[in-house]
């Protein structure tokens, strides 16, 4: 779920949709991990977290690959474009 202070992405999606583009958005794992740690600080002691921490870039790529495949399954005839604000 997007935090409420990221309304710019909603506005960008609306603008793109008005031009005939479909948009899909997701939070990167790093965001989700930070949120998880806020509610459960012991998460940093789990094997799941330790595996992620050893290879954050690998997980970033794996998540992006998964998301692209998901987008292709939802919009099989569409060209897929990736936009981001950090990586």
N, C-alpha and C positions, 0 to 999 in steps of 0.2 A: 504494500500500500504506500502510495506517495505521501510524504509529509505535507501538511497544508501550506508550508512556506514555499513549495515548489510549483506554484500556480503557473509559472511561465511555461512549464511543459504542457499543462492543460491548454493554455492559450496557443502554443505552437501547434499542438495536435488539432485544435479547432481550425486554425488558419490553414494547415495542410489539408484537412478534410474538405474545406471549402474549395480547394483546388483539385479535388478528386483523389487525394491520397488517403490510404488507410494508415493508421499508426498503431503500434503496439509499444508499450513501455514496460520496463521492469527495473527493479532495484538491483544493483550489483550485490553480490554476496557480502562484500566488505560492509556495506550499509546494514544488511540483515544481521551480520555477525555482531556489529556494534550494538544494535538494538537488543539482540539476544543477551549479550553480556550485561546490559543495563538491568534486565529483569532477572538474570541468573548468572551472577559472577563466577559460579563454579563451572560454567560452560568452558572456560579457558583450560580446564583440567581434563576435558574429554578427548578421546582419540580423534573424534571428528574435527574438533578445533585444531588440535595439534597437526593433523594432516593438512588442513587448510593453511595454517600458519607456515608450514614448511614450503608450500608451493602456491602462494597466493596468485601469482601470474598464471600458473597452470590452471588453477580453478577459474580464474577470470576467462581464459580462453575456452575452457570446457563449457562454462555457462553460456558464453556468447555463441559457441557452436550449437549448443542445444537450442538457444533462442532462435537462431537463424533457421534451424530445421523445423522448429515449431511454426515460425512465420510462413515457411514454405508449405507446410501442411494446411494452414488456415487459408492462405492465398496462393494456391499452386501456380497460377498463371502470372503472378506479379513479379516485377523486379524488386529485389530486396536491397534497401539502403540502410546503413547503420549510421546513426548520429549519436554523439555523446558530448558530455561537457568536461570529462576528465581524461580518461585514457584515450 
